[in-house]
Amino acid sequence: MAGLIPQEFIDDLVARVDIVELIDELVHLKKAGREYKACCPFHDEKTPSFTVSADKQFYHCFGCGAHGTAIGFLMEYSHLDFVEAVEELASRAGMDVPRGDDAPVSQGPSSAPLYAILEQALGYFRQQLARHPAAPEARSYLQDRELDAEVLERFEIGYAPPGWNNLQQVLGKGPAARQQLLDAGLTTEGSRNEPYDRFRDRVIFPIRDRRGRVVGFGGRVLKDDTPKYLNSPETPVFHKGRELYGLYQALQIQGHWPRLVVVEGYTDVLALAARGIGYAVATLGTAVTEDHLKPLFRLADEVVFCFDGDRAGQKAAWRTVEVALPALRDGCQAAFVFLPEGEDPDSLIRRLGPEDFEQRVASATGLTEFLFSHLQEQVDLSSLDGRARLAGLARPLVEKIPPGALRQLVIKRLGSLTGLESPEVDQLVGRPHSPLRPSRPRLSPTTERQRPSLVRSGIQLLIHHPEMGAAINAPVGLEKLEIAGIPLLLEILDLLTQKPSLSTAGLLEHFRERSEGRHLTQLATQAPPMLSAKGLSQELGDILSRLVRKLDEQRYRQLAQKVGDGPLNDSEKEEYRRLCSALPRIENPE
């Protein structure tokens, strides 16, 4: 987390927060032995299979497999990203979130006045839609869009009346309040440093983040002024490349959707919602970004992007493909709907009705289908050169797809189009490395099959009982043992020596941003051997002793190999004699 939230702060936060208290506020827990149980909040069940461990500060569902720390729970349950979850927990614990020098501006307690004045501004805009003498034109515009009162209420539509300093007169009482209006993007400074309202004579669309906080506004002009749509500027609390209009309202209907549709405008979202399609969200005048995709793929099984069918729509879809590929882990699906020329979701659904739109969404073009179709338009598959060019064009795109079934299926599809066998395509795009597998060479197939289970047992023991790590020093020279997982085992031992008070959750948070984190979290869900404290110490000591013996066996084989290639020096001869005596039964490698 360099440059963002210091790891030391995460350690302290996880140590202060009680995961049992946190989850019990949201899901009623019942004591069950040393743990707590409930029906899982992440899937429907009648028999409780969701468990929370106070000792490990870890939750796990034996039904759907959901698991994690207090931070992870808030991310999944409240649909927050990592930083938002940390800020929420810090607020509960009365802690201020520190940041590195190059970190984004904090959205912690210092931003509270901005959220407050944005909420006040929303109240003002809503009042003006109902009461201002110039508001009938705005209400007429909304009626022409066939937006009913329920949708206008749900999305809290407002009106910014004509005039240069309405908000400042109402909310800017004093220098501090006037500065907050500027900082929140509600006013802007003119050439004479005189603040004036940013939104004037516009229909107002408030933008709430996933936590329900007002972070900005969009405004639609009613006359011929430009721009037609105006958004809040970038502020400490609003980043248009991160927020999605309508996502908060969709989450109020249900927390997880089978499908979410991404459209391009505020009125598209409203028109769809007015006709019963409550799962549409919109970007805020920007292309789709990675920050958009992360929450979308957490909140839905499939994300469908809706574009115009013209050339600009095709280009926008292709940009989305390039951004989406790294996020397409197994279980995530993306697809595209291209609308008839001159239509947008608002006009189409008003003309043809919701059934037609939903049918288009249901038959959307899958992302990988669109990818290969787009690439094939650029080559001649009837020629060898064309197939070779297709392979070259596809290579950087396939490399973006995370390891898993989808990547293998795409590779298979590429092979069928180019005539290459799967191993050849694998070699072309590069096979991803396993995160627990070191780059050093293996010694022999026999020993390699035995060693990972031994190292895995040691790592799992430390994950479930991190207090054991502080009492044991890693054997000298063990880093030279060339088997899978040794570097990770030694790193965990070193970490626990430096931070002896880490819980299971605290240990796992150290690896959240790393590829090993997923494997460690999986080990935390698997029950370790039932042993007493003394037995645990003996078990860990025995594992390390057996690894030291493996190290001796490795060195014996290396020296035995060297004997066959030439003479040993004096120190090597002494070491070889010692190992021959200590390991009388070991056999020379074939």
C-alpha positions in Angstrom: 0.0 0.0 0.0 3.0 2.3 -0.5 1.8 5.8 -1.3 -1.7 5.0 -0.2 -2.6 3.8 3.3 0.4 2.7 5.3 0.4 -1.0 6.2 1.1 -0.1 9.9 -2.2 1.7 10.0 -4.0 -1.4 8.5 -2.4 -3.6 11.2 -3.6 -1.2 13.9 -7.1 -0.9 12.5 -7.6 -4.7 12.1 -6.3 -5.1 15.7 -8.8 -2.6 17.0 -11.9 -3.7 15.1 -13.9 -6.7 16.4 -15.3 -8.5 13.4 -17.9 -10.2 15.6 -19.3 -6.8 16.7 -19.1 -5.5 13.1 -21.0 -8.4 11.5 -23.5 -8.7 14.3 -24.7 -5.1 13.7 -25.6 -6.2 10.1 -26.3 -10.0 10.4 -27.6 -11.4 13.7 -25.0 -13.9 15.0 -25.6 -16.7 17.5 -22.8 -18.2 19.7 -21.8 -21.7 18.6 -18.9 -23.1 20.6 -15.9 -20.8 20.2 -17.4 -19.3 17.0 -20.5 -17.5 15.9 -23.1 -18.6 13.3 -25.7 -17.0 11.1 -27.5 -17.6 7.8 -25.1 -16.3 5.1 -25.9 -12.7 3.9 -24.3 -13.5 0.5 -26.7 -16.3 -0.6 -30.1 -17.8 0.3 -30.0 -20.6 2.9 -32.2 -21.9 5.7 -29.6 -23.7 7.7 -26.8 -21.4 9.0 -23.4 -22.2 7.4 -21.8 -18.7 7.9 -19.3 -18.7 10.7 -17.3 -15.9 12.3 -14.2 -16.5 14.4 -13.3 -14.0 17.2 -9.9 -15.5 17.6 -8.9 -15.3 13.9 -11.0 -12.2 13.2 -12.2 -14.1 10.1 -15.5 -15.1 8.5 -16.3 -18.1 6.3 -19.4 -19.5 4.7 -19.3 -23.3 4.1 -22.2 -22.9 1.7 -21.1 -20.4 -0.9 -17.4 -20.1 0.1 -17.5 -16.4 1.0 -14.7 -15.5 3.4 -12.4 -12.8 4.6 -11.5 -10.2 7.2 -13.5 -7.3 8.6 -12.3 -5.1 5.7 -13.3 -7.8 3.2 -16.7 -8.2 4.8 -17.5 -4.5 4.5 -16.3 -4.6 0.9 -18.7 -7.4 0.0 -21.7 -6.5 2.2 -21.7 -2.8 1.6 -20.3 -2.8 -1.9 -17.3 -0.7 -1.0 -13.8 -0.6 -2.5 -10.8 -1.3 -0.2 -10.1 2.4 0.7 -13.8 3.0 1.4 -14.0 0.0 3.7 -10.9 1.1 5.5 -12.3 4.6 6.0 -15.6 3.2 7.2 -13.9 1.0 9.8 -11.5 3.8 10.8 -14.5 6.1 11.4 -16.1 3.4 13.6 -12.8 3.1 15.6 -12.3 6.9 15.9 -9.2 6.8 13.8 -8.0 9.2 11.1 -6.8 7.5 7.9 -3.2 8.6 7.0 -2.0 8.8 3.5 1.4 8.7 1.7 2.8 11.8 0.0 1.6 10.8 -3.4 -1.7 9.4 -2.4 -5.1 10.7 -3.6 -6.8 13.3 -1.4 -8.3 11.6 1.6 -12.0 11.2 1.8 -11.8 10.8 5.5 -13.2 13.1 8.3 -11.8 16.3 6.6 -14.2 15.8 3.7 -17.3 15.7 6.0 -18.1 19.4 5.5 -18.2 18.8 1.7 -20.6 16.0 2.0 -22.8 18.1 4.3 -22.9 21.1 2.0 -23.6 18.9 -1.1 -26.5 17.3 0.8 -27.8 20.8 1.6 -27.5 21.8 -2.0 -29.5 18.8 -3.0 -32.3 19.9 -0.6 -32.2 23.4 -2.2 -32.4 22.1 -5.8 -35.3 19.9 -5.0 -37.2 22.7 -3.4 -36.6 24.9 -6.4 -38.1 22.2 -8.8 -41.3 22.4 -6.8 -41.5 26.2 -6.0 -39.4 28.4 -8.2 -41.4 30.6 -10.7 -39.1 29.4 -13.5 -39.5 25.7 -12.6 -42.5 24.9 -14.9 -40.2 24.7 -17.9 -38.1 22.1 -16.1 -41.1 20.1 -15.0 -42.5 20.2 -18.5 -39.2 18.8 -19.8 -39.4 15.9 -17.3 -43.0 15.3 -18.3 -42.1 15.2 -21.9 -39.6 12.5 -21.0 -42.5 10.5 -19.5 -40.8 10.3 -16.1 -43.3 9.7 -13.3 -43.3 11.1 -9.8 -42.0 7.9 -8.3 -38.8 8.0 -10.5 -38.3 11.7 -9.9 -38.5 11.1 -6.2 -36.3 8.0 -6.2 -33.6 9.8 -8.1 -34.1 13.1 -6.3 -34.3 15.2 -9.4 -34.0 19.0 -8.8 -33.7 22.3 -10.5 -31.1 25.1 -10.4 -32.9 28.3 -11.1 -31.5 31.2 -13.2 -29.2 33.6 -11.5 -25.5 34.0 -10.6 -25.3 33.5 -6.8 -28.4 31.7 -5.6 -26.5 29.0 -3.7 -24.1 31.5 -2.1 -27.0 33.6 -0.8 -28.7 30.5 0.7 -25.7 28.3 1.8 -22.7 30.6 1.7 -23.1 32.3 5.1 -19.6 33.2 6.0 -16.1 32.7 4.5 -15.9 29.0 5.5 -19.2 28.1 3.9 -18.3 30.0 0.7 -15.0 28.1 0.5 -16.9 24.8 0.9 -19.1 25.7 -2.0 -16.0 26.3 -4.1 -14.3 23.1 -2.9 -17.5 21.0 -3.6 -17.7 22.4 -7.1 -21.0 24.1 -6.5 -19.6 27.5 -7.3 -16.7 28.7 -9.5 -14.6 31.8 -9.6 -14.9 34.3 -12.4 -12.2 36.5 -13.9 -12.5 38.9 -10.9 -12.3 36.1 -8.3 -16.0 36.6 -7.8 -17.7 33.2 -7.1 -20.9 32.4 -9.0 -23.1 29.3 -9.3 -21.9 26.6 -11.5 -25.4 25.2 -12.2 -27.9 27.8 -13.6 -31.3 27.2 -15.2 -30.7 23.4 -15.4 -32.5 20.2 -14.5 -30.3 18.7 -11.7 -29.3 15.0 -11.4 -27.7 14.4 -8.0 -24.9 11.8 -8.0 -24.6 9.5 -5.0 -21.7 7.1 -4.4 -22.2 3.5 -3.4 -22.4 4.5 0.3 -25.3 6.9 -0.5 -23.3 10.2 0.0 -24.0 13.0 -2.5 -20.7 13.6 -4.2 -21.6 15.7 -7.2 -24.3 16.8 -9.6 -25.1 16.7 -13.3 -27.1 19.5 -14.9 -29.1 19.5 -18.2 -29.7 22.8 -19.9 -33.2 23.8 -20.8 -32.5 26.3 -23.5 -29.9 26.5 -26.3 -27.0 27.2 -24.0 -23.9 25.0 -24.0 -22.8 22.6 -22.9 -26.0 20.6 -23.0 -24.9 18.5 -20.0 -22.6 19.8 -17.2 -21.1 17.8 -14.4 -19.5 18.8 -11.2 -15.7 19.2 -11.5 -13.2 16.8 -9.9 -13.2 17.5 -6.2 -11.8 15.7 -3.1 -15.0 13.7 -3.0 -16.0 13.4 -6.7 -14.0 11.6 -9.4 -16.1 11.1 -12.5 -13.9 8.2 -13.7 -14.9 6.3 -10.6 -18.6 7.1 -10.1 -21.6 5.6 -11.9 -25.0 7.4 -12.0 -27.8 5.2 -10.7 -25.7 2.6 -9.0 -26.8 3.6 -5.5 -30.5 3.4 -6.6 -30.0 0.0 -8.2 -28.4 -1.3 -5.0 -31.3 0.0 -2.9 -33.5 -2.5 -4.9 -31.2 -5.4 -4.4 -27.5 -5.8 -3.5 -26.5 -8.3 -6.2 -27.9 -8.3 -9.7 -27.7 -11.1 -12.3 -27.1 -8.3 -14.8 -26.3 -4.6 -14.9 -26.6 -2.4 -18.0 -24.2 0.5 -18.5 -25.7 3.3 -20.6 -24.3 6.8 -21.5 -26.7 9.3 -20.0 -28.7 10.4 -17.0 -32.0 10.4 -18.9 -31.3 6.9 -20.2 -31.1 5.6 -16.6 -34.3 7.4 -15.7 -36.2 6.3 -18.8 -35.3 2.7 -18.1 -36.2 2.9 -14.4 -39.6 4.5 -15.2 -40.4 1.3 -17.2 -39.3 -1.2 -14.6 -35.7 -1.7 -15.6 -33.9 -0.8 -12.4 -30.6 -2.3 -13.2 -29.2 0.5 -15.5 -26.3 2.8 -14.6 -24.5 5.5 -16.5 -20.9 6.7 -16.8 -20.5 10.5 -16.3 -19.4 11.7 -19.7 -16.3 9.5 -19.7 -15.2 6.3 -21.2 -15.5 3.2 -19.1 -12.6 2.9 -16.7 -11.1 0.1 -14.5 -12.5 1.9 -11.5 -16.0 1.6 -13.0 -15.5 -2.1 -13.7 -14.3 -3.3 -10.3 -17.6 -2.6 -8.5 -19.7 -3.6 -11.4 -18.2 -7.1 -11.5 -18.6 -7.4 -7.8 -22.2 -6.5 -7.9 -23.4 -8.4 -11.0 -22.8 -11.7 -12.8 -22.9 -10.0 -16.1 -22.3 -6.4 -17.3 -23.9 -5.3 -20.6 -22.6 -2.1 -22.2 -25.0 -0.3 -24.4 -23.6 1.8 -27.3 -24.8 3.5 -30.4 -24.5 1.3 -33.5 -22.4 3.9 -35.4 -18.7 4.1 -35.8 -18.2 6.1 -32.6 -20.2 3.4 -30.7 -18.0 0.7 -32.2 -14.8 2.6 -31.1 -16.2 3.1 -27.6 -17.0 -0.6 -27.4 -13.4 -1.5 -28.4 -11.9 0.8 -25.8 -14.2 -0.9 -23.2 -12.9 -4.3 -24.4 -9.3 -3.3 -23.7 -10.2 -2.0 -20.2 -12.4 -4.9 -19.3 -10.1 -7.8 -20.3 -8.0 -7.7 -17.1 -11.1 -7.7 -15.0 -12.7 -10.8 -16.6 -12.0 -13.4 -14.0 -14.0 -16.7 -14.2 -17.6 -16.1 -13.4 -17.6 -12.5 -14.8 -19.3 -11.9 -18.1 -19.4 -8.8 -20.3 -21.4 -8.1 -23.4 -22.4 -5.4 -25.8 -25.7 -4.1 -27.2 -25.6 -1.8 -30.3 -28.7 0.3 -30.8 -30.1 1.3 -34.2 -28.7 4.5 -35.7 -30.2 7.7 -34.2 -31.5 5.8 -31.1 -30.5 5.9 -27.5 -32.0 3.8 -24.6 -34.3 6.7 -23.7 -35.8 7.1 -27.2 -35.9 3.4 -27.9 -37.7 2.3 -24.8 -40.3 5.0 -25.2 -40.9 4.0 -28.8 -40.7 0.2 -28.5 -41.3 -0.5 -24.9 -39.3 -2.4 -22.1 -39.8 -5.9 -23.6 -37.9 -4.9 -26.8 -35.1 -3.4 -24.8 -34.8 -6.4 -22.5 -34.7 -8.8 -25.4 -31.8 -6.8 -26.9 -30.0 -7.0 -23.6 -30.7 -10.8 -23.3 -29.2 -11.4 -26.8 -26.2 -9.1 -26.4 -23.0 -9.9 -28.1 -20.5 -11.4 -25.7 -17.2 -9.6 -25.2 -15.0 -12.3 -26.6 -17.3 -12.8 -29.6 -17.1 -9.0 -30.3 -13.3 -9.2 -29.8 -12.7 -11.9 -32.4 -15.3 -10.3 -34.8 -13.5 -7.0 -34.6 -10.1 -8.6 -35.2 -11.3 -10.7 -38.1 -12.5 -7.6 -39.9 -8.8 -6.5 -40.1 -7.4 -9.7 -41.6 -7.8 -12.2 -44.4 -8.2 -15.6 -42.7 -8.0 -17.4 -46.1 -4.2 -16.6 -46.2 -1.4 -17.7 -44.0 -0.3 -14.1 -43.6 -3.8 -13.1 -42.5 -3.9 -15.9 -39.8 -0.5 -14.9 -38.6 -1.6 -11.3 -38.4 -4.7 -12.3 -36.4 -2.4 -14.2 -33.9 -0.2 -11.1 -33.6 -3.2 -8.7 -33.0 -4.8 -11.1 -30.5 -1.6 -11.7 -28.5 -1.5 -8.5 -26.4 -5.2 -8.8 -25.7 -5.2 -12.5 -24.6 -2.2 -11.7 -22.3 -4.5 -9.3 -20.4 -7.0 -12.0 -19.5 -6.3 -13.4 -16.0 -5.4 -17.1 -15.7 -8.5 -19.4 -15.7 -11.1 -21.1 -17.8 -11.9 -18.0 -19.8 -8.3 -17.5 -20.9 -8.0 -21.1 -21.9 -11.2 -20.9 -23.9 -10.1 -17.8 -25.7 -6.8 -19.5 -26.5 -8.7 -22.5 -27.9 -10.8 -20.2 -30.0 -7.7 -18.4 -31.3 -6.2 -21.7 -32.2 -9.2 -22.8 -34.2 -9.1 -19.5 -36.2 -5.4 -19.5 -36.9 -4.8 -23.3 -37.2 -2.4 -23.3 -34.3 -2.5 -26.0 -31.7 -3.3 -25.0 -28.1 0.3 -25.5 -26.9 1.6 -23.3 -29.7 -0.9 -20.5 -28.8 0.1 -21.0 -25.1 3.7 -20.4 -26.1 2.7 -17.4 -28.2 0.8 -15.5 -25.5 2.8 -16.7 -22.6 1.7 -19.0 -19.9 1.0 -17.2 -16.5 3.2 -18.3 -13.6 1.8 -19.8 -10.5 2.2 -17.3 -7.6 3.5 -19.9 -5.2 6.0 -21.5 -7.6 9.6 -20.1 -7.4 11.6 -19.5 -10.5 14.5 -21.6 -9.2 15.0 -25.0 -10.8 13.5 -28.2 -9.3 15.8 -30.9 -8.0 13.8 -34.0 -8.9 10.2 -35.0 -9.6 10.1 -37.3 -6.5 11.2 -34.7 -4.0 9.1 -31.9 -5.7 5.9 -34.0 -5.2 6.6 -34.4 -1.5 7.7 -30.9 -0.6 4.8 -28.6 -1.3 2.5 -30.4 1.2 5.1 -30.0 3.9 5.6 -26.3 3.3 1.8 -25.8 2.9 1.3 -27.4 6.3 3.7 -25.0 7.9 2.1 -22.0 6.2 -1.4 -23.1 7.1 -0.4 -23.7 10.8 1.0 -20.1 10.9 -2.1 -18.7 9.3 -4.4 -20.3 11.9 -2.0 -19.8 14.8 0.1 -16.7 14.0 1.2 -16.4 17.7 3.4 -19.5 17.0 5.5 -17.6 14.6 6.8 -15.1 17.1 8.3 -18.0 19.2 10.2 -19.7 16.5 13.2 -18.5 14.5 13.6 -19.6 10.9 16.5 -22.1 10.5 19.6 -20.5 9.1 20.1 -21.2 5.4 16.5 -22.4 4.7 16.1 -19.8 2.0 18.5 -21.9 -0.1 16.0 -24.8 -0.2 14.7 -24.9 -3.8 11.1 -26.0 -3.3 7.8 -24.3 -3.9 6.5 -22.0 -1.2 9.8 -21.7 0.9 10.2 -17.9 0.2 6.6 -17.3 1.3 7.0 -19.4 4.5 10.1 -17.5 5.5 8.5 -14.2 4.8 5.5 -15.1 7.0 7.9 -16.2 9.8 9.9 -13.0 9.5 6.7 -10.9 9.5 5.4 -12.6 12.7 8.7 -12.2 14.4 8.5 -8.4 13.8 4.8 -8.2 14.5 4.0 -10.9 17.2 0.5 -9.5 17.9 -0.9 -10.1 14.4 -4.1 -12.0 14.2 -5.0 -14.3 11.3 -6.9 -11.3 9.7 -4.0 -9.0 10.2 -1.6 -11.5 8.6 -3.9 -11.9 5.6 -4.2 -8.2 5.1 -0.5 -8.0 4.5 -0.9 -10.1 1.4 -4.2 -8.6 0.1 -2.6 -6.8 -2.9 -0.4 -9.7 -3.8 -1.0 -12.9 -5.8 -0.3 -15.1 -2.8 -3.2 -13.5 -0.9 -5.9 -15.5 -2.5 -4.1 -18.8 -1.7 -3.4 -17.8 1.9 -7.1 -16.8 2.4 -8.1 -20.2 1.0 -5.8 -21.9 3.6 -7.5 -19.9 6.3 -10.8 -21.5 5.4 -9.5 -25.0 5.8 -9.4 -26.6 9.3 -5.9 -27.3 10.7 -5.0 -30.3 12.9 -6.6 -30.2 16.3 -3.6 -29.9 18.7 -2.9 -28.4 22.0 -0.6 -25.3 22.3 2.3 -27.6 23.1 1.4 -29.9 20.2 1.2 -27.0 17.8 4.7 -25.8 18.8 6.0 -29.4 18.4 4.2 -29.7 15.0 5.7 -26.5 13.7 9.1 -27.3 15.0 8.9 -30.8 13.4 8.0 -29.2 10.0 11.0 -26.9 10.2 13.3 -29.7 11.2 12.1 -31.9 8.3 12.7 -28.9 6.0 16.2 -28.6 7.3 16.7 -32.3 6.5 15.4 -31.6 3.0 18.0 -28.8 2.7 20.8 -31.3 3.8 19.5 -33.8 1.2 19.5 -31.1 -1.4 23.1 -30.1 -0.6 24.2 -33.8 -0.5 22.8 -34.3 -4.0 24.6 -31.2 -5.3 27.9 -32.3 -3.8 27.4 -35.9 -5.1 26.8 -34.5 -8.6 29.9 -32.4 -8.3 32.0 -35.5 -7.3 31.1 -37.0 -10.6 32.1 -33.9 -12.5 35.4 -33.2 -10.7 37.2 -33.0 -7.4 35.8 -31.1 -4.4 37.8 -28.5 -2.5 38.7 -29.0 1.2 35.6 -27.4 2.7 33.3 -29.2 0.3 35.0 -32.6 1.2 34.4 -31.9 4.9 30.8 -30.9 4.3 30.3 -34.0 2.1 31.7 -36.3 4.8 29.4 -34.7 7.4 26.4 -35.2 5.2 27.3 -38.8 4.4 27.4 -39.5 8.1 24.2 -37.6 8.9 22.3 -39.0 5.9 23.5 -42.6 5.6 20.4 -43.8 3.8 20.1 -41.2 1.1 20.6 -42.4 -2.4 22.5 -40.6 -5.1 20.3 -39.2 -7.8 19.9 -41.3 -10.9 
